[in-house]
Amino acid sequence: MQQTTQQPVAERTAGLLQGIMLLLPITLAVMGIVVLVPVLPRMMAHFAHIPNHQYLLQGGVLTMPALCVMLFSPLAGWLADRFQRRRTLLIAMFAYAFLGIAPIFLDDLFAIIATRVGVGMCEAVIMTVTTTLICDYFSGPAREKWLASQTAIASLSSLGLVYIGGLLGSAYGWRGPFWTYLFSLLLLIGVLAFTWEPQKAKSDAPAQGVVAVNFPWARLSGICAITLFASVMFYAIQTEGSLALEALGVTDPARIGKLTAIANLGVPLGTLVFRGLARWPLALLLSCEFAVIGAGFIWMGKAADSGAFVLAAGLNQVGCGMVLPTLLTWATRGLAFEVRGRGTGLWTGTFSMGQFLSGLVITFIGEHAGGLSSAFIVVGATAMTAAGLSFLVGIRNSPTRARQTSEVDESLRSRRPV
């Protein structure tokens, strides 16, 4: 009897529906910021009587969730490994909804900021655990497909969420966009109905040199260092693009938003390119991606008008859309089941750190290089250098060694049903 009751769980195989249910929650992390962007001026006016309200609103309300993702993602990864992953995700999604709508009923700015801290902590859990579950449910090309799709969905959803936030803000004032956080409850129902708690699979056993319990600090430290470098470049358009367009004569906020959105379409395009090139050797793939990012930056720095800048930024974002799933796949590949959450959380926190540092780094370089355009050229040259180093590392590996590595990866992938 015991054997027959356990058999259906063991034979569960994730498919399209499970992939979608774990993919859609990434929109909650995007929602944390972008739906409030259109009503930020109205919030500024409402809380104008509070000293330093502009700093409190921008840093405490608008970007606080991103800072919390950076700080709490490693803890979220530990929770995913220590407790049941699906249950942890469901609790975080439930809390996200009610913490998210809380500002509708609050008038104290500091109480609102406290709820934003809670929203950021929930985002850290949602981002880390959904990515971990994707790695639990899928392997090989299917895992790469779903991880790459996270980037595309996040980028595309941000465009729609900004529009929805603007509509709700126009209809119901600055409190209106906070109602969108209830979307988490709809996703929670889908996750509850169509997913299950993952079980340790044979492919996670300590075979073929895969570490079962010990956390691979040395390996992940190197990957996270490269991730931080790439993340600073990934967020450069979001943090500095409007200033660059303004310097080129575009002053209308609506036109700046439109041009930035056009450039950001390069991110989902880049994820599609990654899916076509995912079988390339890692060093060659990184070399290509950093070269595309670098070329885009240098072109941005030399752009003479807004049209050229948008084309250059679009090229840059194609490279960024390629490098994010490459690094995420690299970080999660080979992580044992017991430490997969912690590894994913460490990577997620590192990538979010780039969002926090990007504007500071670009501004610092611009102050010492002669302006924002010069900063783009410097960052582009640095990316080109990284591309060259990656290429040199790639050609140092013999074809035999590369073939052996590929065979080991395929062996690990084939041990788990897709």
Secondary structure, DSSP 8 states (H G I E B T S, - for coil): -HHHHHHHHHT----HHHHHHHHTTHHHHHHHHHTTGGGHHHHHHHTTTSTTHHHIIIIIIISHHHHHHHHHHHHHHHHHHHS-HHHHHHHHHHHHHHHHHGGGG---HHHHHHHHHHHHHHHHHHHHHHHHHHHHH--HHHHHHHHHHHHHHHHHHHHHHHHHHHHHHHHHGGGGGGGGGGHHHHHHHHHHHH-------GGGSS-TT--SSS--HHHHHHHHHHHHHHHHHHTHHHHHHHHHHHHTT---HHHHHHHHHHHHTHHHHHHHHHHHHTTS-HHHHHHHHHHHHHHHHHHHHH--SHHHHHHHHHHHHHHHHHHHHHHHHHHHTT--GGGHHHHHHHHHHHHHHHHHHHHHHHHHHHHHHTSHHHHHHHHHHHHHHHHHHHHHHHHHS-HHHHHHHHHHHHHHHHTS--
